[in-house]
Amino acid sequence: MPKIIPYGHQSIDKSDIQAVVQVLKSDRITQGPIIDKFENALAKFVGAKYAVCVSSGTAALHAACIASGIESGDEVIVPTLSFVATANCVLYCGAKPVLVDVYVDTLTINAEEVAKKITKKTKAIIAVDFAGHPADWDKLRKLAQKHDLILIDDAAHALGSVYKEKSIGSIAGLTAFSFHPVKTITTGEGGAIATNSEALYGRLKKFRHHGIEKDKKNDKKYGSWYYEINNLGYNYRITDLQAALGLSQLKKIKKNIKVRRFLWNRYKEKLNNLKAIDLPIEKDNAISAWHIYPIRLNNKAKKSRREVFDFLRKANIGVQVHYIPIHFHSLYKKLFGYAKGDFPVAEKYYESALSLPLYVSLSKQDQDYVIRKLKESLYEEN
Ligand SMILES: *Cc1c(COP(=O)(O)O)cnc(C)c1O
């Protein structure tokens, strides 16, 4: 039996380590020059004018909501099938996350369901590019234009994904990325927001640094120590150590996405003939960076998801379930009265899904082991 094969894993090489060590030996390990470099490279890569790096993907979502002016009394439409941070960031602002169901094929937010939930209080829509697959941005953009809403992309899964020849990061008003170790590139913890708006960029920079506003014009008048706080901010800064790792990782992202897509296709080839499971799909208009590989057991499966999951975990395969729908969490039930049955597509997916290992250093041999054990767990022969 191989040692544990996780569902996701960072890929760090010598050049990454060297980049971090170099910063460790330098004068500034945070608030130094590497953050700007990383931000510029990131903005260029995603096709946005600006990128602001912060301490996590969750902080990036929080910052995106605050920069959008989301506050108490506002409603923000969010898919129930996501990591809970997608909705928590709305709660951080004192606003109300309004959950909706997802499309059965791409598992991204259902735009027709979004349309039904828009009220006078709606301020923004947060869509998730689930598993890396882009949401239906054309439909979302039309809705946003019609009702004057802000579009926020939770692209924690989708750095490097493409929708209709446009990079994720260049489509929504604000796009949040995560650099957690299981994501496409890592900085340990970390995240970023991409935007084309200079005004939003200014707000994001202040928000991550206590709300500090430094206007050089005031130096002469009040002294060069002078700054102002006009809006509440946090310490959501990223460090130069992290930025150096991120910058080094970003240099390899294209190659690494190729590997992810190769492994994704390899699963597809080798699992396509299994009648008991449905595989993730990629639409013709999309190129996904494939953060995870979620399969679904269908009604031909003779085993339960729990049985398959436990069997694979026992075989040292770190399968995972992405995600418990947000409306199932007692916090959200308590606050908003959500109940089982509210979002049937997300619920059915949740009951039947599990994510297989997918990461750059997953060897073909280990992938074959995963495939073999999955077949065993389903009692199906090749
Ligand atoms: C990982 C993730 C986040 C949060 O990112 P962190 O960097 O862990 O804070 C938010 N949304 C989704 C969909 C994620 O997968």
The ligand as a Tripos MOL2 file, in Angstrom:
@<TRIPOS>MOLECULE
LIG
   15    15     1     0     0
SMALL
NO_CHARGES

@<TRIPOS>ATOM
      1 C1        -10.1980   27.5860   -0.4650 C.3       1 LIG1
      2 C2        -11.4590   28.3190   -0.6930 C.ar      1 LIG1
      3 C3        -11.7550   29.5430   -0.0810 C.ar      1 LIG1
      4 C4        -10.9370   30.1210    1.0420 C.3       1 LIG1
      5 O1         -9.6110   30.2680    0.7860 O.3       1 LIG1
      6 P1         -8.5550   30.2960    2.0020 P.3       1 LIG1
      7 O2         -7.3070   30.7500    1.3390 O.co2     1 LIG1
      8 O3         -8.4740   28.9140    2.5580 O.co2     1 LIG1
      9 O4         -9.0580   31.2790    3.0100 O.co2     1 LIG1
     10 C5        -12.9030   30.2060   -0.4520 C.ar      1 LIG1
     11 N1        -13.7440   29.7030   -1.3750 N.ar      1 LIG1
     12 C6        -13.5280   28.5160   -1.9470 C.ar      1 LIG1
     13 C7        -14.4920   28.0180   -2.9770 C.3       1 LIG1
     14 C8        -12.3940   27.7750   -1.6150 C.ar      1 LIG1
     15 O5        -12.1830   26.5730   -2.1850 O.3       1 LIG1
@<TRIPOS>BOND
     1     1     2 1
     2     2     3 ar
     3     2    14 ar
     4     3     4 1
     5     3    10 ar
     6     4     5 1
     7     5     6 1
     8     6     7 2
     9     6     8 1
    10     6     9 1
    11    10    11 ar
    12    11    12 ar
    13    12    13 1
    14    12    14 ar
    15    14    15 1
@<TRIPOS>SUBSTRUCTURE
     1 LIG1         1 GROUP 0 **** ****
